[in-house]
Amino acid sequence: INTSLSQRYLEKSFSKNTNNNQAENLIIVPEIAWIDYITKSYTINPIPYSILHSGLSQKKLSQEFERIFSGQINTIISTRIGLFLPYSNLKTITIYDEGDEVYFSDMTPKYNAVVVAQKLSELQRAETIFISEYPAIPDPFQTAKKYQPMNSGGNTPETKIINLIDEI
């Protein structure tokens, strides 16, 4: 991940919380290891945040849920478990590495966490931010409308979607 660019988008997500104390921000990562990367790699202003993932004990999960529901915490850094919290004022959903296969649940009910995040964003009228070196391309037509390539130089390169079948 381009660290400076990634940091800029993450800080944008955190700044939404500063501007509106009631705003909720969700940062979704594919794996638990990413949580450490995010919390240690960034100079995040001292906004309290909660960490949620399946590796937490029931007691710790209960404590984190209580902090979130009481309004003490408005920023959640989580694996896909964070998508299923009852939000009242969700403003941003930041999704890291959206093409990672761990976003697909193979247990019943089967779901794609990225699709769930997009639906949650639509229902909550929240901004969705994708941070990925190689974004997933499930539908080329939607992708052309949805993505703007990110680079740190200020010049946006031309985006071109190529059907590899036509290249044979």
C-alpha positions as CSV (number, residue, x, y, z in Angstrom):
1,I,0.0,0.0,0.0
2,N,1.2,3.5,-0.8
3,T,1.7,4.6,2.8
4,S,1.5,8.4,2.3
5,L,-1.6,8.2,0.1
6,S,-3.2,5.6,2.4
7,Q,-2.5,7.8,5.4
8,R,-4.1,10.8,3.7
9,Y,-7.3,8.9,3.1
10,L,-7.3,7.4,6.6
11,E,-6.8,10.8,8.2
12,K,-9.7,12.1,6.0
13,S,-11.8,9.4,7.6
14,F,-10.7,10.3,11.1
15,S,-11.2,14.1,10.4
16,K,-14.8,13.5,9.7
17,N,-15.1,12.4,13.4
18,T,-13.4,15.6,14.6
19,N,-15.8,17.8,12.6
20,N,-18.9,16.0,14.0
21,N,-18.6,14.2,17.3
22,Q,-21.7,12.2,16.6
23,A,-20.3,10.9,13.2
24,E,-19.3,7.2,13.1
25,N,-16.4,6.0,11.0
26,L,-15.8,2.4,10.0
27,I,-12.5,1.2,8.8
28,I,-12.6,-2.4,7.4
29,V,-9.5,-4.5,7.0
30,P,-9.2,-8.0,5.5
31,E,-7.2,-9.5,8.3
32,I,-6.4,-8.9,12.0
33,A,-2.7,-8.2,11.1
34,W,-3.8,-5.1,9.2
35,I,-5.2,-3.6,12.4
36,D,-1.8,-3.4,13.9
37,Y,-0.5,-1.9,10.6
38,I,-3.1,0.8,10.7
39,T,-2.8,1.7,14.4
40,K,1.0,1.7,14.4
41,S,1.8,3.2,10.9
42,Y,-0.2,6.3,11.2
43,T,0.1,9.5,13.2
44,I,-3.6,9.6,14.0
45,N,-4.8,12.5,16.1
46,P,-5.9,11.4,19.5
47,I,-9.4,10.3,18.6
48,P,-10.5,7.2,20.6
49,Y,-11.2,4.2,18.5
50,S,-12.3,0.7,19.0
51,I,-10.8,-2.5,17.5
52,L,-13.1,-5.4,16.6
53,H,-12.2,-8.8,15.2
54,S,-13.0,-12.5,15.7
55,G,-9.9,-13.0,17.8
56,L,-11.2,-11.0,20.8
57,S,-12.7,-12.8,23.8
58,Q,-16.4,-12.5,24.4
59,K,-15.7,-10.2,27.4
60,K,-13.5,-7.9,25.3
61,L,-16.1,-7.8,22.5
62,S,-18.8,-6.9,25.0
63,Q,-16.6,-4.1,26.4
64,E,-15.9,-2.7,23.0
65,F,-19.6,-2.9,22.0
66,E,-20.6,-1.1,25.2
67,R,-18.0,1.7,24.4
68,I,-19.4,2.0,20.9
69,F,-23.1,1.9,21.8
70,S,-22.6,4.4,24.7
71,G,-21.1,7.0,22.2
72,Q,-17.7,7.0,23.8
73,I,-16.2,5.6,20.5
74,N,-17.1,6.8,17.0
75,T,-14.3,5.2,15.0
76,I,-14.2,1.5,14.6
77,I,-11.2,-0.4,13.0
78,S,-12.5,-3.9,12.3
79,T,-12.5,-7.0,10.2
80,R,-15.8,-7.7,8.5
81,I,-17.5,-8.2,11.9
82,G,-17.8,-4.4,12.1
83,L,-20.3,-4.3,9.2
84,F,-23.0,-5.8,11.3
85,L,-23.1,-3.2,14.1
86,P,-26.3,-1.0,14.4
87,Y,-25.1,2.4,13.3
88,S,-27.0,5.6,13.9
89,N,-24.9,8.2,12.1
90,L,-22.3,6.4,9.9
91,K,-20.4,8.9,7.8
92,T,-17.5,7.0,6.3
93,I,-16.6,3.4,5.5
94,T,-13.0,2.9,4.5
95,I,-12.2,-0.5,3.0
96,Y,-8.6,-1.6,2.7
97,D,-7.6,-4.1,0.0
98,E,-11.1,-4.7,-1.3
99,G,-9.9,-7.5,-3.7
100,D,-8.8,-9.7,-0.8
101,E,-10.5,-13.1,-0.9
102,V,-11.1,-13.0,2.9
103,Y,-14.0,-10.6,2.3
104,F,-16.0,-13.5,0.9
105,S,-17.7,-15.5,3.6
106,D,-17.8,-19.2,2.8
107,M,-20.0,-20.0,5.8
108,T,-23.8,-19.6,5.8
109,P,-25.0,-17.0,5.3
110,K,-22.5,-16.5,2.4
111,Y,-21.8,-12.9,1.6
112,N,-19.2,-10.5,0.1
113,A,-18.2,-8.0,2.8
114,V,-17.4,-5.4,0.2
115,V,-20.9,-5.6,-1.2
116,V,-22.4,-5.5,2.3
117,A,-20.2,-2.4,3.0
118,Q,-21.5,-0.7,-0.2
119,K,-25.1,-1.5,0.8
120,L,-24.5,-0.2,4.3
121,S,-23.0,3.0,2.8
122,E,-26.1,3.4,0.6
123,L,-28.5,2.9,3.5
124,Q,-26.6,5.2,5.9
125,R,-25.7,7.8,3.1
126,A,-22.1,7.3,4.1
127,E,-19.0,8.0,2.0
128,T,-17.1,4.8,0.9
129,I,-13.4,5.0,0.5
130,F,-11.5,2.2,-1.1
131,I,-7.7,1.9,-0.4
132,S,-6.1,-0.7,-2.4
133,E,-3.0,-1.2,-4.6
134,Y,-5.0,-3.5,-6.9
135,P,-8.8,-2.9,-6.7
136,A,-11.1,-5.7,-7.5
137,I,-12.8,-5.5,-10.9
138,P,-16.1,-7.4,-10.6
139,D,-17.9,-5.4,-13.2
140,P,-15.8,-3.4,-15.7
141,F,-18.7,-0.9,-16.5
142,Q,-19.3,-0.1,-12.8
143,T,-15.6,0.1,-12.2
144,A,-15.0,2.7,-14.9
145,K,-17.5,4.9,-13.2
146,K,-16.6,4.2,-9.6
147,Y,-12.8,4.3,-9.5
148,Q,-10.4,7.1,-10.0
149,P,-6.8,6.0,-9.9
150,M,-4.8,7.3,-7.0
151,N,-1.3,8.5,-7.2
152,S,0.8,10.9,-5.1
153,G,2.1,13.0,-8.0
154,G,-1.1,14.9,-8.6
155,N,-1.4,13.8,-12.3
156,T,-4.2,11.2,-12.8
157,P,-3.2,8.7,-15.4
158,E,-5.7,7.6,-18.0
159,T,-7.7,4.6,-17.0
160,K,-8.3,1.9,-19.5
161,I,-10.1,-1.4,-19.0
162,I,-8.9,-4.1,-21.3
163,N,-10.8,-7.3,-22.0
164,L,-8.1,-9.9,-22.1
165,I,-10.2,-12.3,-24.2
166,D,-10.1,-9.8,-27.0
167,E,-6.3,-9.7,-26.7
168,I,-5.9,-13.4,-27.6
